[in-house]
Amino acid sequence: MAHTPQALPPEITVLERDWLSANNIVFQGAHSGTAVVDTGYHSHAEHTVALVGAALHGRALDHILNTHLHSDHCGGNAALQAAWPGVRTAVPPGQMAHVRHWDAYALSYTPTGQHCPPFRADAALMPGTEVLLGDRPWQIHAAPGHDPHSIVLFEPQDALLISADALWENGFGVVFPELEGEAAFAEVAATLDLIARLAPRTVIPGHGPVFYDAPSALDAARRRLDGFVRDPVKHALHAAKVLLKYKLLEWQRIAVPDAQAWALATPYFSLLHSRYFADTELLAWLDSLAESLVRAGAATRQGNMLHNA
């Protein structure tokens, strides 16, 4: 059942970004200080600093929290830390060591062909505990699936959920552990069940607008998940196209040979090809991904150039 849309509490400002950057959720508390949950992609970092600064109306930023450490959720961390040197940064516990001893491969940036400037991590967001945001206690829940270390945040008084990439209004994020041969579809299902038990009335997703009909979103997500479980190759192809489209959002336009060179240097593409598409020659398969984006209206091709659409 959809809930009647209600204004978010005044201490929360949602900065809805495009798909290259995750949404930023800004909090202002009289006693708990200020905070931002997720910080966008590195190429948008200067804009993120300006947006967060404007939302804070002259207050300093006290806390950064990351729901997970994919590059579109923490790419602005370093810039925000430079702008507000006293800010404290909290990340999911599973990757604290990878941040403190910067490991771009373990943090997924090398495998995905993306970039995230190194940043400092000061504390862990421990599932089963709470964090004060906007003077309210928010529960921290483990939400593996899209990322094995991801968390979601839930405020029970108003049934507000920050769902990151565990649930969007029309789906959820690529299940990256599955690409590496780990059985993670069951974790996605368990996370969707967790969200159903929390019964949020308002959902602030990692991408897209705030929405109020969690049951319908959960039904759509479960149908999508069932399709991937029945046909893992469908998920693998979806993941490959998402990785290429995401990079095209950053490039905006690129020569096809340069895009292919990037893909050849990006480990996830060779992994996906060898595991699921080895019957097609690698370069031909990469070209078919670009053509799939064109057919879907997500890109255009003019001669040797691929353009974002």
N, C-alpha and C positions, 0 to 999 in steps of 0.2 A: 504494500500500500504506500503510495506516495504521500509525503508530508507536505503541508503548506509551506512554501518558501518563507523563511523568516530572515530578517537582517542578522548578520553575524554580530556577536558581541562587540561593543565599541573598541575593545582592546586588540582586536584582530583586524589586520588588513591583508587581503589576499592580492598579491601582484601576479595576475595571470599572464604568463609568458607564452611565446610560441613554442613549437615542439622541439626546437634546438635546446632551449633552456626549460628546466622544470619550473613550476610555479614556486614563488617565494611567499612564505607566510610570515608576516611581521607581527610581533606581539609587543605591547607596551603595558607594563604593570607598574602600579604605584610602589609596590614592595619587592616584586620579583625582578625588576629591571626590564630591559628590552631584549628581544631575541628575534632571530630569523630562522625559520626551518627551510632548509635547502636553498642553494645559492646560484643555480643555473650553470650554463656552459661558459668556458673560459673566454671565448670570443665575445661574449656579452658582459664580461666582468665590469668594465667601466660603467656601462649602463645600469648594471645591478647595483653598484655602489651608489649611483645617483638616485635610483628608485628607492632603495632602502633608506638613504639619508632623507629624502623628501617625506617618506612615510613616518619617520621618527621625529620630524618637526624640530630638529636641532638637538635632540637627545643623542647621547653616545650609544653605540651598539654594544651590549654587554655579553650576548651569547649567540653562538652559531650552533645549530643542531642539524645533523644530516640523517635523513631516514635510511639512506644507503650511500655507497660511495661510487656510483656510476658518474661519469664525467658531467652529465647534464644536471646533476644534483649537488655537486660539490666544486664545480669548476670556478665558482666565484669566491671560494673560501680564502684563497691567498690574497686576493685584492681587498676583501673586506677586512682581513687581518692587518693589511698594510694601512688601510684607511682608519681603523680603530685598533691600535696596537694592544689595548687592554682587553680585547674581546677574548672570551674563553670558548673553545670549540669542543663539542661533544659528538662522538661518532659511535656507531654500533660496535660492540666489543670485539667481534670476530676479526676485525681488520685494524685494530689499534696498532699492532706491531708492524703491519705493512705500511702504515702511515709514518710511524716514528722512525722506521728504517726504510725509507721510501722505496717501494717495490712496485714499479709501474706495471709489471706483468701480473703480479698477484692482485693488484687493484683493478685489473681488466683494461687498462688504457692501451697497453701494447697489443693484446689480442684483438681489440675492437678497432684498432687504428685511430684512436682518439687521443686527446691530450688533456691533461689536468696539471696545472702548476702545483708543485709541492706546497703543502700547508702543514700547519701545526695541529696536533690533536692533544687536548688537555684532559679529557674525561670520556668515560664510556656511558652509553645509553643502555643500561642493563634492563632487559626484559623482566617483567615482574615488579618493577619499581615505578616510581612516579617522578615527574619533573614539573616544577612550577613555571607556567607560562601565562603571562597576563594575569598574575595573582591567582590562577586556578591550578589545581593539581590535574595533570594529564597522565594517564596510564601509558606505560611503554609495553607494547606487545611484540613479540617475535613474529615476523611475517615472511618466512622463507618461501621461495618459489622462483619469482623473477630474479632475485638475488638471494643467495643462501643466508646473508647476514642482515637482510632488510628488517626494519621495524615499522610499525604504524603507531600513531598516537591517538588516544581516545580520551575525551573529556565527558564524564558520565552525566553531569548535571544537565547539560543541554544536548547530550548525545551527539557531540561533534567528533568526527573522525578525520584525521589527516592520513589518507590512505596510500600516499606515495604512488608507486606503480603496481601495487597489489590489486587495485581496483580503480578503473576509470569508468566514466559513464557508459562507454561502449567497448569495454574490454579490459586488458591488463598488459603489462610489459612482456617482451620476449622472455621465455624461460631459459636463461643463459646456461644454467647447469646441465640442461638436457643436451645442449650443443657439445658439451664435453663428455657425454656418455654417462652422466649421473641421472638417476631416476628422480626427477623433481616435479613431475606433473602431480603426483600425490601430495606434495607439499603445497602446490598452488591450491588444490582442492581443500586442504586443511586450513589454509589461510582464508579462503572464501567462507568456509564454515565458521571460522573465528569471527569474521566480520558480521556474518548473519547473527551470531550469538550476541554480539555487542549491540546490534540493532540501532545503528546510527540514524538520526533524523536528518543530519546534514553531513555531506561528504566533501572534503576539500582534497581533490586528487592531485597527483603529481603533474598531470597535464590535462588541459581542458578546464571548463568552468566548474564552479561549485554546483553540486546537484543534490536533490532531496528525495529521490526515489531509489534508495539502496536496494530494495528487493528486486526491482526490474533490472538494475545494473548487475546484480548477482546472478539472476537468471540468464542474462545475456553472456556473462563471463563463464558460467558453467557450460552453456551450450558451446561456446568457443573452445573451452578446454576439452570437452568431450570429442570435438572434431580433431583436435591435436592428438589426443590419446589414441583415437582410432587410426590416425594417419600421421605418424611422426615426421614423415617426409614433408607433409604440408607445413608443419611448424618449422622445419629446417629451411624450406624455401622462403617462408615468411620472414624468418630471422635474417637470411641473407639479403633480402630486399630491404628490410628495415635498416640494416647496417649501411647499405649503399645509399639509401634515401637520406639517412641522417647525415652522412658525410656530404651529400649534395646540398643539404640545407646550409652547411657551413661554406662550401665552395661557391654555391650559386651557379657557377658554370665551370666546366672543365673539359679539356680535350679527352676523348675516349681513351687513347693510349695512356694518358696520365692517370685516369681513373683505374684502368686495368693494372697499371704499375703499383698504384696504392693498394689495390685488392690483393695483388700477388705478395705484397710485403706485409699484409695483415693476416695474422695466423688463423683467425676464425674462418676465413674464406677457404683456405686450403684444407682445414679440418672438416668443414661442411662438405666440400667437394669430395674428399676421399671417403667420407663416411656415408654419404647419401647420393652423390651424383657422379660417381667415378666412371659411369658408362658414357659420359659426355666429356669431350676434351675440355681442359680447364679454361682456356681463353674463350672457347665457344660458349661455355656455361656462363662465364662472366658477362659476355656480350648479351646472352639471353636475359640476364637479370636487368640490364639497362633497358632492353626492349620491353620487359614486363612493366617497368616503371612508366615507360612511354605509353603503353597500351592502357594503363590504369589512370593516365592523366596526371601522374606524379612527377613527370619529367617530359621535356621535349628534346628532340634531336635535330640539329641543323648541321648537316654535313658531318664533320668530325667532332662537333661540340655537343656535349650533353648539358642541358640547362635545367635548373630546378623549376618546377611548375606548381 
